[in-house]
Amino acid sequence: EEVVVAAGDDPLSRVAAAERGVHELLFADADSLRRVVATTVARVLEGRAQDTDRPARRLRYIDTAIEPIADELGEEATFRLRHALAAVIGTEAFVALVDVCRIDPDETRDVLGWATQALVRQAMAEAGLDAD
C-alpha cells in the first residue's frame, strides 16, 4: 500500500502503481497463481469455501488508490469503479488473458494497465473530474 501512496495524489498514477504491484507478484509465480484458482474453485464446488480462502488484498490496494477521488465520485460510482478494477487487477484477469485468450504475459500486462487507466478515466469523466 505504501507504493500506491508514494505514487502521489493523482488517481491514475495510484491505480497504475496498484496494478503494477499486484501483477508483478502474480506474474512472477504463475503456477502458484493457477493453483490458488484451482483450489478455490474446488472448495466452492465441494461446498467447503470459506471467507478466508481468498483474502481480497487487491481491494485494499484499490481502495487506497481511489481514495483521493472517492468523495467526488460518490458512493455508487466508487462502488462501481472499485469492483470494475477488481475484475482487471488480480488472478482472474491473468487467467482470462493468458490462459483463455492466449495472450503472452507482456501483452497481458499492457492490456491490464490500459484497462485500469480506462476505467479510472471513465469514472472521473462521469463525475466531471479532470483526468489529465
C-alpha positions in Angstrom: 0.0 0.0 0.0 3.0 2.3 0.6 3.8 2.0 -3.1 0.3 3.3 -4.0 0.6 6.2 -1.6 4.1 7.0 -2.9 2.6 7.5 -6.4 1.2 10.8 -5.2 -2.4 12.2 -5.2 -3.2 11.5 -8.9 -5.7 8.6 -9.0 -4.4 7.5 -12.4 -0.8 7.2 -11.0 -2.1 5.5 -7.9 -4.2 2.9 -9.7 -1.2 2.2 -12.1 1.0 1.6 -9.1 -1.6 -0.8 -7.6 -2.0 -2.6 -10.8 1.8 -3.0 -11.4 2.4 -4.0 -7.8 -0.2 -6.8 -7.8 0.6 -8.1 -11.2 4.4 -8.1 -10.7 3.8 -10.5 -7.8 1.3 -12.6 -9.7 3.1 -12.9 -13.0 6.4 -13.8 -11.2 4.8 -17.1 -10.0 2.1 -18.0 -12.5 2.0 -21.7 -11.5 1.2 -20.9 -7.9 -1.4 -18.4 -9.1 -3.1 -21.2 -11.1 -3.0 -23.5 -8.1 -4.8 -20.9 -6.0 -7.6 -20.6 -8.6 -7.9 -24.3 -8.9 -8.1 -24.8 -5.1 -10.6 -22.0 -4.6 -12.9 -23.3 -7.3 -12.6 -26.9 -6.0 -13.5 -25.7 -2.5 -16.6 -23.8 -3.8 -17.8 -26.8 -5.8 -17.3 -29.1 -2.8 -19.2 -26.7 -0.5 -16.1 -26.0 1.6 -15.4 -22.4 0.7 -14.6 -20.0 3.5 -14.2 -16.2 3.5 -10.5 -16.7 4.4 -9.8 -18.7 1.2 -9.2 -15.5 -0.7 -8.3 -12.5 1.5 -9.1 -10.0 -1.3 -5.9 -8.0 -0.8 -6.4 -6.3 -4.1 -9.4 -4.4 -2.7 -7.1 -2.8 -0.1 -4.8 -1.6 -2.8 -7.7 -0.4 -5.0 -9.3 1.5 -2.1 -6.0 3.2 -1.3 -5.6 4.1 -5.0 -9.0 5.7 -5.5 -9.3 7.3 -2.1 -8.4 10.8 -3.4 -11.5 10.9 -5.6 -13.9 8.7 -3.7 -15.9 11.6 -2.2 -16.1 13.4 -5.5 -17.2 10.2 -7.3 -19.9 9.4 -4.7 -20.8 6.1 -3.2 -22.4 4.4 -6.2 -19.6 5.4 -8.7 -16.9 4.5 -6.2 -18.5 1.1 -5.6 -18.7 0.5 -9.4 -15.1 1.6 -10.0 -13.8 -0.4 -7.1 -15.3 -3.6 -8.4 -14.5 -3.0 -12.0 -10.9 -2.5 -11.1 -11.1 -5.7 -9.1 -12.1 -7.5 -12.3 -9.0 -6.4 -14.1 -6.4 -6.4 -11.3 -5.6 -9.9 -10.0 -5.6 -13.6 -10.6 -8.7 -13.9 -12.7 -7.6 -11.2 -15.1 -4.3 -13.1 -15.6 -6.1 -16.4 -16.2 -8.6 -14.8 -18.6 -6.0 -13.2 -20.8 -3.1 -15.7 -20.6 -4.9 -19.0 -20.4 -8.1 -18.3 -22.2 -7.2 -15.6 -24.7 -3.6 -16.9 -25.1 -2.0 -13.5 -24.9 1.6 -13.6 -23.9 2.4 -12.2 -20.4 4.0 -8.9 -21.7 1.0 -8.1 -23.8 -1.3 -9.1 -21.0 0.4 -6.6 -18.7 -0.1 -3.9 -21.3 -3.8 -4.7 -21.7 -4.4 -4.8 -18.0 -2.6 -1.5 -17.5 -4.7 0.1 -20.3 -7.9 -1.3 -18.8 -7.3 0.1 -15.3 -6.5 3.5 -16.7 -9.6 3.4 -19.0 -11.8 2.6 -16.0 -10.5 5.4 -13.9 -10.7 7.9 -16.7 -14.3 6.9 -17.4 -15.3 7.2 -13.7 -13.7 10.6 -13.5 -15.3 11.8 -16.7 -18.7 10.7 -15.5 -18.1 12.7 -12.3 -16.9 15.7 -14.2 -13.4 15.4 -12.9 -10.3 16.3 -14.9 -8.2 13.1 -15.6 -5.2 14.9 -17.1 
